[in-house]
Amino acid sequence: MSTASTGPFIRAAINGLPPYSAGRSVRDAAGGGAVASDLLGLAANEGPYGPFPAAAAAAVECVHSANLYPQSGFRSLRGELADFLGVGVERVAVGAGGIALIHHLSVALLDEGTTIVTGTPTFHAYALDARKQGASARTAPVRLDGGYDLAAMLELVDDLSRIVYVCNPNNPTGGIVTREELLRFVDAVPESTTVVVDEAYFEYARSTGYPDTIADRAFHRPNLVTLRTFSKAYGLAGLRVAYLVGSPALIEAVQKVQSNYEVTSVALAAARASLPEADELARRVELNRAGRATLTEGLRRFGFPPIDSHANFVYAEVGDGKLFAKALEAEGIIVRPANAMGDPAGARITVGTPEQVERTVEALSRVAGHVGPRRGSTYR
C-alpha cells in the first residue's frame, strides 16, 4: 500500500462547493467595528417579535431537564402536529429546521448523476444539498410576478429527475403559484419524481387561490411532501425546528437517515407550546401584512421596483444587490443581496416591526439616487 499522501480524502462531489451562505448578520457587522445596538438586521427573514410568550415559558422550563436526551423520534410533537393538521402521525416528520429536512430528503432520494428541478432565483440550499450527493440542479427562471414558472420547469423533468422543489411563496421573491397551477403540475410530474412543496412562509400567504397542500387532500400523493417551519411566523429560528407532511413512504425514508435526537428538547417544548396560540399568530401575521404594504410602497416611491410579496419580506430590483446592501448598511440596516440565490440585480428586505419598517423607508429615501436599478434590467 502506498504511503504517499497529499491530505485526507474528500469526496469529489463537494470539491469546489461553497459553504452555505446565510448572508450578513448584525453580529457580522458588529465584528467589523459597528455598534450592534445601532444596527437593524433585516437580512434573514426572522420573525421580529421573538418566541410566543407560551413558547418562551415552555423553553425555560425545559432547560431544567436539559441533562436528558430529547424524546426519541420526537413522538409528542409529531402527534400534536398530526392532530393540529388533521393527518395521520405516520405522515409527519420533524427535523432541526427546514435546511436539515432538505438535507435528509437529498440523502434519501438523490444518487450521483441524478438531478433536481427548481426555479431561480430561489432558496439555494436545494442546489447545494443536491451537489453534496453528486447530483445537479436544473433551473427555470421565475416569472415576473416572482412565482415559479411550472410549465418551464416541467420541460426540465426527465428520467434522472428525483426531486422537484416548489418554493411557495418563493424565497427570495415572495411570489406564489395558485392551487390550480400547482395541481396541474403535480398531475404531470412522474410518480418516480418527488415534489417538495416548501411552504416555509405559509402562515403569511393569505391570497385567494394560494394552496394549502396539507389540508387539501387533492395534494395527498405518494410522491409529494410539504415542508413547513416554526422559524418564521412562530419566531423560533434560533431553536431549529421544522416539519414535513407527506406520504408514509417518504416520511419513513427521511426518518431512516436523520439523527434520532437532532431536535433539542427545548426546541420541541417551544414548538408544542406555539401550536395552540392561534390569536398570537394571527396578530403577528396582520402586523406583517401592514408592514409589508408600507415597505412595498416605500420601495416603489423611491425607485426600487418591488415584487408583490406574500411572505415576511419584500424583493426589489435594485441594479446591484451588493452595492444596494452596502449603502443600506451604511445607514445601519442590513439586508440580503440575492447573488447567492441567482440574481445579482435583486435584494430582499425582511419586514420588521412598525418602527423598523419606518426606519427602513427613511433610509431608502437617503440612498435613492445613489444606487438603483439599471435601465432595462429585470428581476432575473
N, C-alpha and C positions, 0 to 999 in steps of 0.2 A: 504494500500500500504506500502510495506517495505521501511524503510528509510535507511537501511544498504547500503553502497556503498564502492567500492574499487577504484572508479575513474570513469571517463567518459566512456561511451560505445564506443568501437571501433570495427568496422566490422571484423569478423573473417578472411575474405579474405586477409586482409593486415597484420595480425599478423605474425611476422617474416619476413615480406617483407623488403628487404634492400632498403634504399633510392637510387634514381638514381645515378649512379656513372659516373661523367663526366670526370674522370681522373685528373691528376695533372696539374695545370696551372702554368704559370710564377708567378702569384700573390700568389699562394700557397707556392711556393718555396721561394719567397722573404719574406714571412711571417716567414719562418724558418731561416731567417738570411742571405740568399743570396741577392746579389745586382741585382735588376730586370734588369737593363740595361746590365748586363753581361750574362743574361740567354736567351736562344733561345727556344721558345715554339713550339714544333712540335708534340704535342700530340692530338690535337683536329680537325685536317683536315680543319683548317680555311684557307681561301684564304690569301696569304701573302701580297697582294698589296692594301688592303683597298677597299672601295667602288669605283665604276667607278666615274670619275670626275663629270659627269652629275648627278649621283645619289646623290653625296655629296652636290652638289649645291641645288638640289631639297629638300633634307632633311633639310638643313639650312634654306631655305626659308619657309618651312612648320612649323618650330619651332615657328615662329612668330604668328601662329594661333593655337598653342597647347592648348589654353584655350577652344577650341571647340572639341566636340567628333569627332572621325573618321566617315567617311561616313558609314551610316547604310548598313550592308550587303556587304560592300567592292565592290559596284557595278562597279565603274570605273576600278579598277584593274581586276576584273573578266571579264569585257567586252574587255579590251585590251589584256588580256591573250587569250580569245576566238579568237579574230582576229589574234593574233600572231601565234596561234597553229592551226587555221583552224577548230575549232569546235564550236558548239553552246554554248552560255553562260550558258545554263541550265546544261551543262556537267562540269562546273568549280566551285570549292570551293576554298576559300583562308583561311589560318589559321596562327596562331602565331608560325611558324616553323613546321618542319616535325614531331617533337615529339608531338606537340599539335594535329596535324591531326591524328596521330596514336592513340592518346588517344580518340579522337572523334569517330574514327572507332570502337574502342574497346567498348565504351559506347553504340554505336548504334547497334552493331552486336552480342555482347557476353553476354550470360546468365551464371549464375552459373552452373557449371558442364559441360559446353561446352569446346571445345579445339581450339587451333590454331596449325598450322603446319608450321615449318620453318627449316632452316639449323643451323648448329653450326660448328665453331664459326660464330656469326653474330651479328647484332645490337641488344643489349639486351633490348631495350625499348619494342620490340614486346612482349616478355615474361612477362616483368614487368607489362605492362598495362593489359595483359590478366589476370594475377593473381589479380590485383586490382578489376576485375569484378567477381572473383570467378571461372574463367576459368583456364585451364592449357595448357602448351605447349608441343607438341611432336616435337622432332627434329631428323634430319638425318645429319650425318657428311658431310661436304662439300667435294668435290672431291679434288684430289691432285693439280689440277690447280686453286683451290680456288673458283670455281663456284659451285652453288647449285647442289646437286645430285637429280634432279627432279624425277627420277624413284623411288629412295628410299623414297622420300617424299610422292609420290602418294600412296605408300603402307600404309602410316600412316593416310590417309584421310578416314573418315568414317562418319556415320550419325551425330556424335557430332561435326564434324569439321565445324566451322563457318568462319574462316579466314585462308587462306594460304598466307604467306609472301614470296615473292621472291625478295631479295635484289640484284640488278643488275646494276652496279658492286657491288659485295658484300663488305660490311664493316664488318670485317677489312681486308679481304684477297685481295680484288681488282680483284678477278676472275669474269668471266661473263658466262652466258648461251646464246646460239645463238637464233636467231629468230625461226629456225625450232624446236629446243628443247623446247622452251617456248610455241610455238604454239601447239605442240603435247600435252604438259602438260595441257594447258588451255582447250583443247578439251576434255581431260579425267577427269577434275575436275567437280564434280556435280554442277549443276546450283545453288543449295542452298548454296554452299560454295563460299565466295567472295575471289577472287585472288587480293592481293595488290602487285603491282609491284613497289618496292621502287627504284626510279631512281635518288636519291639524287646526284649522281656523273655522271649523264647522259652526261653533256657537255664535260667531259674529255674522254669519251669512243668513240674511232674512229675506232675500229676494224671492218673489214669486217664480216658481219653476226650478229653484235650487233643490237638488235631490237629497233625500235622507236615505242613504244606501243601506242603513241598518234597519230602520223601521219599515222601509218599502220592500216587501218580500219579492218583488219582481227582480231585485238585485241579489237575492239569495241563490247564488250559483256555486257549483263545485270549484270554479276557478276564479272566484272573486273574494277579496278580503279588504276590509276598511280599516284605516289607521286613524285613531284619534288620540288626543293627549290632554293631560292636566297642566301642561306647561304654560298655556296661553291664557285663556279666559279664566281658568281656575287659579292662576298665579303661583304655580308650583314648579317653575322652570328649574330652580336650583335643587329640587329634590329628585328629579328624573323619574317620572312615572307616566307611562302611556299604555295604550291597549289596542289590540287587533280584534276584529269580529269577522269571522268568515266560516268557510266550510270546516267541519271537524278534521278532515284530512290535512288541510293547510295549517290549522291550529296545532295539530299533533306534530307536524313537521317542524314548526317553529320551536315547540317545547323540547324537541329532541336535541336541538343544537344550542339552546340557551342555558345559562347557568341557573341552577335551581334557586339561588339566593341573590340574584343580581339586583333586585329591587329591595331597598332597605326597609326595615320595619317602620322607621319614621315616615318614609315616603308613603308606604301602604296605609298607615294610620291617617295621614293627612288627606290622601285621596278618598278614603272611605268616608271621612267626615265632610268632605266637599260635596259629595253626590246629592244629599238631601237639600242643599242650600239653594233652592230654585230662585227665591226672591233676590238673594245677593247676586247670583249670576245674572239675572235679568237687569238689575240695577247697573252692573258694570257694562253689560252689552249696550245699554242705552247711552251711558256716558261715552262709550267708544263711538257709537253712531254719530252723536253730536260732535265729538272732537274730530272725527274723520271728515265730516262735512265742512267744518271750519278750516281744517288743514288743506283739503282739496280746493276750496275757494281761494285760499291764500296762495297756493302754488300757481293756480290759474291766473290770479290777478298780477303776480309778479313775473310772469313769463316762463314758467316751468310747466309745460303741459302735462297734467296728470291723467292716469287711467282711473276710471270709476272703480273703486275698490269695494270688496265685500268682506274684508278682513280687518285686522287691527293695525294696518299700515297703509300708506299711500305710496304709489310708484310714479315717478315722473321722468320725462325726457329732459335731461339736463346738459346734453352735449358731451361732457367729460365727467363721468361719475366720480373719479378720484379727485379731480380739481374741485368739483362741487362740494364733496365731503370735506376736503381740506379747508375750503372757505368757511363752511359752517362750523368746523371745529375751532377755527379762529374766533368764532362768536360764542364758543362754549357749548356747541351742540354736536354730538357725534351721530352720524347717520351711516347708512350702508351703501357704498357704491356696488353696482351689480356685476362687476367684472368677473368674479369667480362663478357667477351663475349664468354667464354667457352674454352679457350686454354691457360693454364699456361705456355706453352713452346714457345709461339709466342709473337711478339711485332710489333707494327705499327708505322711507321715514316712518318709524313707529308712531302710532297715535298715543300720546301720553295723557296726563291729567289735563283738565281745562287750563290750568296755569302753564303747564309745559307746552301745550299747543299754542297758546298766546305768545309765549316767548319764542317759539319756533317761527311763527308767522312774522314776528317783528324782525328776527334775524334774516329771514328771506328778503324782507324789504331792503335790507342793507347790502346783501350780496348780489341782488338783482342788478344787472348791468355790468357786473364784473365777471360773472360766469353765467353760462346759459347754453341752450341748445343751438347747434349749428343749423343754419338754414337748410331745409330739405332733409334733416335727419329723421329717423324713425325710431320706434321702440326697439327695433331689432338691428 
